[in-house]
Amino acid sequence: MREKVKQEILAQLLWMSHELGRPEFDYAILGEGNVSARIDDETFLVKASGAELHTLDEGGLVEVSLSRALALLDAEDISDASVKAGLIAAKVDPTAARHPSVETVLHALSLTEGGATWVGHTHPTAVNAVLCSQSAEAAYAGRLFPDEIVVCGPAPVFVPYTDPGVPLARCVREKIRAYVAEWGQPPKVILMQNHGLIALGSSPQEVLNVTAMAVKVARVLLGTYALGGPRFLTKQQVTRIHTRPDEALRRRVLGLK
């Protein structure tokens, strides 16, 4: 039974990866980006290092132990060599030829404290145009329009640039915990300065929806700076949209958690 479930998740993860990697979307090129999905309480699938989203196949996915990957978050030695050894040791099948990417710990965190069962990490040009700017944090300091709130939640998690791997995962853990304390729920969007976007979802379609809306938001943001900059909704307005019964219904119809 478990193997059947795993194969179903694997097929859906490949579909999600291929969609995120479609050239016309401009979310990722070459080996950029990563995807993952939780199989059960013990393991998850994650893209192998160097694999391409658009052409990902079964051989480009690695099954990883959640507990062993998460243990790296609190390891004393996080040198490149130790992290690489820890990621190899986290593989469920030690004979698997491919190795998990350095972002595997971040995915394990997203699939646990992040509240997601599906994760898509991309580097959309529009989003990175904002994240790589001098005004990145200020640009994402508020919400712009109702559909952004419906699909991407009341706020994103913004993470200052941090060295990828365990240091980044540790920083994201702090930000997720602070977000949950403020909003009472995990985030849908994590924005990493000078790096990229993470979309967290309860289904592959939700990851795609969140990613698409995050890209639209970035394009709208860039447009606002031609006319004086963004005019954010107030926190009261954001909370109202986030808690309206009709918007909650629309989220369910869209397959959003």
Secondary structure, DSSP 8 states (H G I E B T S, - for coil): -HHHHHHHHHHHHHHHHHHHT-GGGTS--TT--EEEEE-SSSEEEEEBTT--TTT--GGGEEEEEHHHHHHGGG-S---HHHHHHHHHHTBSSTT-SS-B-TTHHHHHHHTTTT--SEEEEE--HHHHHHHTSTTHHHHTSS--SHHHHHHH-S--EEE----TTHHHHHHHHHHHHHHHHHHSS--SEEEETTTEEEEEESSHHHHHHHHHHHHHHHHHHHHHGGGTS-----HHHHHHHHH-HHHHHHHHHTT--
